[in-house]
Amino acid sequence: MIPRYSRPEMSRIWDEPNRLQRWLDVELAVCDALAEAGEIPRPAAAAIRAKARFDPERVRAIEATVQHDVIAFLTNVAEHVGPEARYVHLGLTSNDVVDTAQALQMTEAADLLLKGLEGLAAAIRTRAFEHKDTVMIGRTHGMHAEPITFGLVLALWHTEVRRAIERLAAARRRVAVGKLSGAVGTFAHLEPEIEAAALKNLGLDPAPIASQVVQRDRHAEYVAALALAATSIERFAVEIRHLQRTEVGEVEEPFGAGQKGSSAMPHKRNPVGCEQMSGLARLIRGHLQAAFENVPLWHERDISHSSAERVILPDATILLDYMLHRFTRIVSGMVVHAGAMRRNLEASGGLIYSGTVLLELAKKGVSREDAYAWVQEAAMRAGEGAGDFKTILRNDARVMRHLSAGDLDRAFDLAHHLRHVDTLFRRAFASG
């Protein structure tokens, strides 16, 4: 079943007519290669190419009787081709056709996904440069840590998406292989040169060695690349979800005109798109488990992987395709509240500069243990409402015995913390 999130470009790759067409493409490529090698008459190959076609409904009807999808397909093709059909599927086993055709589908799906990843990277890059200097508080353990900019958050996302592109491109190369080596991979009925010629015409490389199937570690790597990309999108979406919380209010996903957030509470603007990303990423990660379990097949092959792949490959590619386009729209349209970011950064009353004060004291010769104890004491007093952190420090004789007023002012300098933003941007966007 095609998931409800499918876009036509991706769902078409996995629908029945295209799957059967890819099977036919493989059969025709083999016939052409056989004719070129003089193994079958050239006129027969030409007639096969001219007449070969299929009717999905007829294939299903035949399969209901024979209980074998490839045999049903070949029977229907033969009905159209006539006597020359005796040269179709010559020397092949079913999985020669199925695995090779599936490689064509997987590479086609990967090309669409790579295009989607490039689009997401471009959207993130645009917003990153827009907010390169938009100051906000960095958080560790969910608590205020030290100043960053929202542009740096997005630059980090961009580098992660670039890695997702590299991984998927590598996985695409890994699955862009076919095999036409027969029932146990020994070329008992077809020459390796025929395989090489046919696969070249299909744009695939021959698997160096295979059993009855192309080995499924390739497919597992492919699904792993999809699952990692989906998980990265979820990570970005979770960040937006946290920043959209009422008490934070720094970023919001787009909220369209006429959109409603709750059936009971008209004020709600919920991050439903980002929450959807989290849910769909879980599904794709679940498919990765099945892909891993498809690797250890019995001997030269069993069929336990087949039923799972008919679900996980269409489902994972379609879901990731949807996630990419949905999240790209979220990134492009998300609302950034720079004022709220500044207010939140200042909410701690300067406690975020405690690490700098600690280092300044250490530079002046104070032991780290003493410096930490003095700064922590001042921070705890400020956090309990005893006054402003900087003022408490200024009134602490132990601290001011080592720091001048200028030293203390420099320790609270926001610009000092963010002086390497341009360098980080150059590094983050050096490629891609």
C-alpha positions in Angstrom: 0.0 0.0 0.0 1.3 3.5 -0.9 1.5 5.6 2.3 -0.9 8.6 2.4 2.1 11.0 2.5 3.3 9.9 -0.9 4.1 12.5 -3.6 3.3 11.4 -7.2 7.0 11.5 -8.2 8.1 9.0 -5.6 5.0 6.8 -5.4 5.2 6.2 -9.2 8.6 4.5 -8.8 7.0 1.8 -6.6 3.6 1.4 -8.2 2.8 -1.9 -9.9 3.0 -0.6 -13.6 6.5 0.8 -13.0 7.7 -2.3 -11.2 6.6 -4.5 -14.0 8.1 -2.1 -16.6 11.4 -2.4 -14.8 11.2 -6.2 -15.0 10.5 -5.8 -18.7 13.4 -3.4 -19.1 15.7 -6.1 -17.7 14.3 -8.9 -19.9 14.7 -6.7 -23.0 18.3 -5.7 -22.1 19.2 -9.4 -21.8 17.6 -10.2 -25.2 19.5 -7.3 -26.8 22.7 -8.5 -25.3 22.1 -12.1 -26.4 21.3 -11.0 -29.9 24.5 -8.8 -30.0 26.5 -11.9 -29.0 24.8 -14.0 -31.6 23.1 -16.2 -29.0 19.6 -15.5 -30.3 18.5 -14.2 -33.8 18.6 -10.5 -34.1 15.1 -10.4 -35.8 13.8 -12.3 -32.8 15.2 -9.7 -30.4 13.8 -6.9 -32.5 10.4 -8.6 -32.5 10.5 -9.0 -28.8 11.3 -5.4 -28.2 8.5 -4.3 -30.6 5.8 -6.5 -29.2 6.6 -7.0 -25.5 4.2 -5.4 -23.2 2.0 -6.4 -20.2 -1.3 -5.7 -18.6 -1.1 -5.5 -14.7 -4.7 -6.8 -14.3 -3.9 -9.8 -16.5 -0.7 -10.5 -14.6 -2.7 -10.4 -11.3 -5.2 -12.8 -12.8 -2.6 -15.3 -13.9 -0.8 -15.0 -10.6 -3.9 -16.0 -8.8 -3.6 -19.4 -10.4 0.2 -19.9 -10.7 1.0 -18.3 -7.4 4.3 -16.9 -8.8 4.6 -13.2 -9.8 7.4 -13.5 -12.3 5.9 -16.5 -14.0 2.6 -14.6 -14.3 4.4 -11.6 -15.7 6.3 -13.8 -18.3 3.2 -15.6 -19.3 1.4 -12.3 -20.0 4.4 -10.9 -21.9 4.5 -14.1 -24.0 0.8 -13.7 -24.9 1.8 -10.4 -26.6 5.1 -11.5 -28.1 4.1 -14.8 -29.7 6.6 -17.5 -30.8 9.7 -15.3 -30.2 8.8 -15.4 -26.4 10.9 -18.6 -26.2 13.9 -16.3 -26.1 12.6 -14.2 -23.2 14.1 -15.0 -19.8 16.7 -17.3 -21.5 19.2 -18.5 -18.9 17.7 -16.3 -16.1 16.2 -17.1 -12.8 13.4 -15.0 -11.3 15.6 -13.1 -8.9 17.9 -12.1 -11.7 15.1 -10.0 -13.0 13.6 -8.9 -9.6 16.9 -7.8 -8.0 18.2 -6.0 -11.0 14.9 -4.2 -11.5 14.7 -3.3 -7.9 18.2 -1.8 -8.2 16.7 0.5 -10.9 13.9 1.5 -8.6 16.2 2.1 -5.6 18.6 4.3 -7.6 15.7 6.3 -9.0 14.3 6.8 -5.6 17.7 7.8 -4.2 18.0 10.4 -7.0 14.7 12.0 -5.9 15.8 11.9 -2.2 19.2 13.5 -3.0 17.4 16.3 -4.8 15.2 16.7 -1.7 18.2 16.8 0.6 19.9 19.4 -1.5 16.7 21.5 -1.3 16.6 21.2 2.4 20.3 22.1 2.7 19.7 25.2 0.6 16.8 26.3 2.7 18.8 25.9 5.9 21.7 27.8 4.4 19.5 30.7 3.5 18.1 30.9 7.0 21.5 30.4 8.6 23.0 33.5 6.9 19.8 35.4 7.7 20.4 34.7 11.4 24.2 34.5 11.6 24.2 37.3 14.2 20.9 36.7 15.9 22.0 36.2 19.5 20.4 33.5 21.6 21.3 31.4 24.6 22.9 28.0 24.1 21.5 25.3 26.3 23.0 22.1 27.7 20.8 19.7 29.6 18.0 22.0 28.7 19.5 24.7 30.9 21.1 28.0 30.0 24.8 27.6 29.2 26.6 30.3 27.1 25.7 32.6 24.3 25.4 31.4 20.7 23.6 32.6 17.6 20.6 31.0 15.9 22.7 31.1 12.7 25.2 28.7 14.4 22.3 26.3 15.2 21.3 26.3 11.6 24.9 26.0 10.3 25.2 22.9 12.4 22.1 21.5 10.8 23.5 22.3 7.4 26.7 20.2 8.0 24.5 17.3 9.2 22.4 17.4 6.0 25.6 17.5 3.9 26.7 14.3 5.6 23.2 12.8 4.9 23.8 13.6 1.2 27.2 12.0 1.3 25.8 8.8 3.0 22.9 8.4 0.6 25.1 9.1 -2.4 27.4 6.3 -1.2 24.5 4.0 -0.5 23.1 4.7 -4.0 26.3 3.6 -5.5 26.3 0.4 -3.4 22.8 -0.7 -4.6 23.3 0.3 -8.2 24.3 -3.2 -9.1 22.5 -6.1 -10.8 23.0 -9.8 -11.2 22.1 -12.1 -14.1 24.2 -15.1 -12.9 21.4 -17.6 -12.4 20.0 -19.7 -9.7 23.0 -19.9 -7.5 25.2 -17.2 -9.0 27.5 -19.5 -11.1 26.5 -18.3 -14.7 25.5 -21.9 -15.4 23.2 -20.9 -18.2 24.3 -17.4 -19.2 27.8 -15.9 -19.8 29.2 -13.2 -17.6 29.8 -11.1 -20.8 26.0 -11.1 -21.4 25.4 -9.9 -17.9 28.0 -7.1 -18.3 26.5 -5.9 -21.6 22.9 -6.0 -20.4 23.6 -4.2 -17.1 25.7 -1.6 -18.9 22.7 -0.7 -21.0 20.6 -0.5 -17.8 23.1 1.9 -16.1 24.1 -0.7 -13.5 27.3 -2.4 -12.5 27.5 -6.2 -12.1 27.8 -7.5 -8.6 31.3 -9.0 -8.5 29.8 -12.2 -7.2 26.3 -13.1 -6.0 24.2 -16.0 -4.9 20.7 -16.2 -6.2 20.4 -12.7 -4.9 22.3 -9.5 -4.6 23.5 -9.6 -1.0 21.3 -7.6 1.4 24.0 -5.8 3.3 23.7 -3.3 0.4 20.0 -2.8 1.0 20.5 -2.5 4.7 23.1 0.3 4.1 20.6 2.0 1.9 17.8 1.9 4.4 20.3 3.0 7.1 21.1 6.1 5.1 17.4 6.8 4.9 16.9 6.3 8.6 19.8 8.5 9.5 18.5 11.3 7.3 15.1 11.0 8.9 16.6 11.0 12.3 18.5 14.2 11.6 15.3 15.8 10.4 13.7 14.7 13.7 16.6 16.2 15.6 16.0 19.6 13.9 12.3 19.3 14.4 12.7 18.6 18.1 14.8 21.7 18.5 12.0 23.8 16.9 9.5 22.1 19.2 11.5 23.1 22.3 12.0 26.6 21.1 8.3 27.0 20.3 7.2 26.2 23.9 5.2 29.0 25.4 7.8 29.8 28.1 10.6 29.9 25.5 8.8 31.5 22.5 11.9 31.9 20.3 11.0 30.0 17.1 7.7 28.9 15.6 6.9 26.7 12.7 4.7 28.4 10.0 1.1 28.8 11.0 -1.1 29.3 7.9 -4.0 31.7 7.5 -7.1 29.8 8.5 -5.2 27.1 10.3 -6.5 26.0 13.7 -4.4 24.5 16.4 -7.0 22.9 18.7 -10.7 22.0 18.6 -11.1 23.2 22.1 -8.5 26.0 22.6 -8.6 28.7 19.9 -5.4 30.3 21.1 -3.2 27.2 20.3 -0.4 27.3 17.7 1.0 23.8 18.0 4.2 22.6 16.3 2.3 19.8 14.6 4.5 19.6 11.5 7.6 19.1 13.7 5.8 16.5 15.8 4.9 14.7 12.6 8.6 14.6 11.7 9.3 12.8 15.0 6.5 10.2 14.4 7.6 9.4 10.8 11.2 9.1 11.7 10.3 6.4 14.1 8.6 4.4 11.3 11.7 4.6 9.1 14.0 3.6 11.9 11.7 0.6 12.4 12.1 -0.4 8.8 15.9 -0.4 9.4 15.5 -3.3 11.8 13.8 -5.4 9.1 16.5 -4.4 6.6 19.2 -5.7 9.0 17.3 -9.0 9.5 17.0 -9.4 5.7 20.8 -9.8 5.5 21.3 -13.4 6.9 19.4 -15.5 4.4 19.6 -19.3 4.2 22.4 -20.6 2.0 22.2 -19.1 -1.5 18.9 -17.6 -0.8 15.5 -17.9 0.9 12.5 -15.7 0.4 12.1 -14.3 3.9 13.4 -10.9 2.8 11.1 -10.5 -0.2 7.8 -9.7 1.6 9.6 -7.3 4.0 11.2 -5.4 1.1 7.9 -4.9 -0.6 6.9 -2.9 2.4 10.1 -1.2 3.7 11.7 0.0 0.5 8.6 1.9 -0.9 7.6 3.0 2.6 10.9 4.3 3.8 11.7 6.2 0.6 8.2 7.6 0.3 8.1 8.7 4.0 11.6 10.3 3.8 10.6 12.1 0.6 7.6 13.5 2.3 9.6 14.5 5.4 12.2 16.3 3.3 9.6 18.4 1.5 7.5 19.0 4.6 10.4 20.1 6.7 11.9 22.2 3.9 8.7 24.2 4.0 8.9 24.5 7.8 12.5 25.8 7.6 11.7 28.3 4.9 8.6 29.6 6.7 9.6 29.3 10.4 9.2 32.5 12.4 12.2 33.6 14.4 11.6 35.9 17.5 14.9 37.6 17.9 13.6 39.8 20.7 12.5 36.7 22.8 15.9 35.2 22.2 17.6 38.3 23.6 15.3 38.4 26.6 15.8 34.8 27.4 19.6 35.2 27.1 19.5 38.0 29.6 17.0 36.3 32.0 19.7 34.8 34.1 21.2 38.2 35.0 24.6 37.4 33.6 25.1 33.9 35.1 25.9 32.7 31.6 29.3 34.5 32.0 30.4 32.4 35.0 32.8 30.3 33.0 34.6 33.4 31.6 35.0 34.8 35.1 36.4 31.5 36.3 39.0 31.5 33.5 39.9 35.2 34.1 40.6 34.3 37.8 42.7 31.3 36.7 44.7 33.5 34.4 45.5 35.8 37.3 47.0 32.9 39.3 44.1 31.8 41.4 43.9 28.0 41.7 41.0 26.5 39.8 39.5 25.1 42.9 39.4 28.5 44.7 38.2 30.3 41.6 35.4 27.8 41.0 34.3 28.0 44.6 34.1 31.8 44.6 32.3 32.1 41.3 29.9 29.3 42.2 29.1 30.9 45.5 28.3 34.2 43.8 26.2 32.4 41.2 24.2 30.5 43.8 23.5 33.7 45.7 22.4 35.5 42.5 20.2 32.6 41.6 18.5 32.7 45.0 17.7 36.4 44.6 20.5 38.0 46.6 21.3 40.4 43.8 22.8 40.8 40.4 25.6 38.3 39.6 28.1 40.9 38.4 27.4 43.1 41.4 27.9 40.3 43.8 31.2 39.5 42.2 32.2 43.1 42.3 31.5 43.2 46.0 33.5 40.0 46.7 37.0 41.1 48.0 38.5 37.7 47.1 37.5 38.1 43.5 38.4 41.8 43.1 41.8 41.2 44.8 42.7 39.6 41.5 40.5 41.2 38.9 40.2 44.9 37.9 36.8 46.5 37.1 37.9 46.3 33.4 38.7 42.6 33.7 35.2 42.0 35.1 33.6 44.0 32.4 35.5 42.0 29.7 34.3 38.8 31.3 30.7 39.9 30.7 31.4 40.9 27.1 28.9 39.1 24.7 31.0 40.0 21.7 34.0 38.1 23.1 31.9 34.9 23.2 30.8 35.3 19.6 34.0 36.5 18.0 34.5 33.3 16.0 31.0 33.2 14.4 32.4 34.2 11.0 35.1 31.6 11.2 32.6 28.9 12.1 30.4 29.9 9.2 33.4 29.7 6.8 34.1 26.2 8.1 30.5 25.1 8.0 29.8 26.3 4.5 33.2 25.6 3.0 31.7 22.9 0.7 28.2 22.4 -0.7 
